[in-house]
């Protein structure tokens, strides 16, 4: 009898620990999807390289994420979908083309990319379980982001997108 109580207690503790975000992580709600991530850690890595990356951006008149209405007023139900697409976008397009001659900058980019990859996987699970609904508005917003990106050469677009990471992080934290 005592063994079964101990087992239940250990099982309960294990479940509670699995549901709690890791140290430094915060639980974000993107529509019906919940994802634990450390925006503070990502932001810290980005802050360390922000000035360097933005100085490499030759086109200051165009924005990829700040285009009117790109991330503004995304409906609650669409947040999972657009966040899923944005993390795929950063992992599959942006980080792959952000290489510099500075190994310190490259390590920071790699660290941020690894954090994004982890979140991408978590959002992918929600997406595969049909929890991320993609309304027409979110599809249009993401199409606009891709059009802005694809309007530049690959390296310039990747550097510009990385330089705008604070826009994405601010939007995530406001969600």
N, C-alpha and C positions, 0 to 999 in steps of 0.2 A: 504494500500500500504506500509506504514511504517512498519507494522507488518511483512509483508513477507520479506522485506529487513533485518529486525532484525533476523528473523528466518534463512534466508540464511547465514547471518554473523555468527550466533551461530553454525549452522550446519558445516560451513567451518572450524571454529575454533576447533570444536569437532573432525572433521576428521584429521586435522593437528596434534592435540595433540595425537590422537590414533596412528598415524604413527611415531611419534617421540619416540625414545627409552627413557626409564625412566632414571632418574638421575643416573649417573655412568655406565649406560649401553652403549654398543656399538653395532652397527648393523653389523652382519657378514653375508657374502654371501657364502653359501655352494652350489655351482652350482646355480640353479635357485631359491633356497630357501633362504629367508632372516630371520635371527633370531637375536633378541635383547638379549644380555646377558652381565653381568658384570664379565669379566675375572679378572679384578682387585680385585673384592670382593672374588672370588674363590681363586685366587692366594694368597691373603692376609691370608685367612683361612688356606690354605695349607702350606704357609711359617711358620705359627705359630706352625705347628705340624710336618713339614717335617723331621727334625733331629730325632725326637722321632720315627716316623714311619719307617724311613730308618734304624735306629738302630735295629729295630725289625726284619728286613729282614735277615734271616740266609743264603740266597743263593745270593752271590754277582756276580757270574759268568754268570748268566742268566738274560736276559731282556725280558719282555713281549711285550713292545711297541717299543723297539729299535732294534728288530731283523732286520737284513738287509732287507731293502725295505718295512718294515711294513707300515710306514706313508710317506715315501719319494716318491716324484714324483707321487702323486695321481692326476689323471686327473681332471680338473675343474668340469666336469659333474658328476664325481664319488664322489666328496667331500660331497655332501648331503647324499648319501647312506652310505658311511663309517662313517661319523659323526653320523648319525642316529643310526647305529649299535653300535658305540663306547659308545654313551650315554646310550643306552639300556643295554649294557654290564656292564657299571659302576653302573647303578641303580639296575639292576637285579642280578648281581653276586658279584661285588666288595664291595659296601657299606654294603650289608647285612651280610658280613662276617668280617667286620672290627670293632670288639668290643675290647676295652681294659679295664683295671681296672682303668684307669684314666678318671674321668668324664669330665675334661676339654678337653681332646683329643676327647672323644666321642661326645661332643657338637660341636666341630669344624667339625668333620666328618659328623655329622648330618646336619650342616649348608651347607656344600659343597654338600652333597647328595640332599638336598632340591633344591639348585640351579640347579643341574644336572637334577632333576626331572622336573623342570619347562622347561628347554631347551629340554628335551626328549619329552615332550608333544608338544612343538612347532614344533620340527622336525617330530614328528609323524603325525601332520596335513599335512605337506608337503608330507610325504611318502604316506599317504592315498589318497592324491590328484594326485598321480603318478608324482610328480615333482622330486622325488629322483630316478634317474635311477641307477640301479646297474649293472655296467659292469662286465665282467669276472675278470678283474684285481682287482677291489675293493673287489669282493667276495673272491678272493684268498688271498688278504692282510688280510682281516678280519679272514679268516680261519686260517691263520698263527698265528694271535694274540690269537685266541681261543685255538689253539694247544699248544702254549706256556703256556697259563693259565692252561689248563687242565692237563699239564704235571707235575704240582705241586699239593700238597694237598691244599684243599680249603682255609684254613687260610693263609698259606704261599703265595699262589697265590694272594689272596685279598690284603694282606699287601704289596706285591711287586707291584701290580698294582696301589695301592694308592700312594706308594712311587715314582712311575713314572708319577704321575699326571702332573708334570711340563713339561714333554715331550709332552703330549697331549695339554696342554695350549699353549706351544710355537708353536706347529703345527697349532692350531686354529688361533692364532694371525698372523702367517705368511700367512695363507690362505687369 
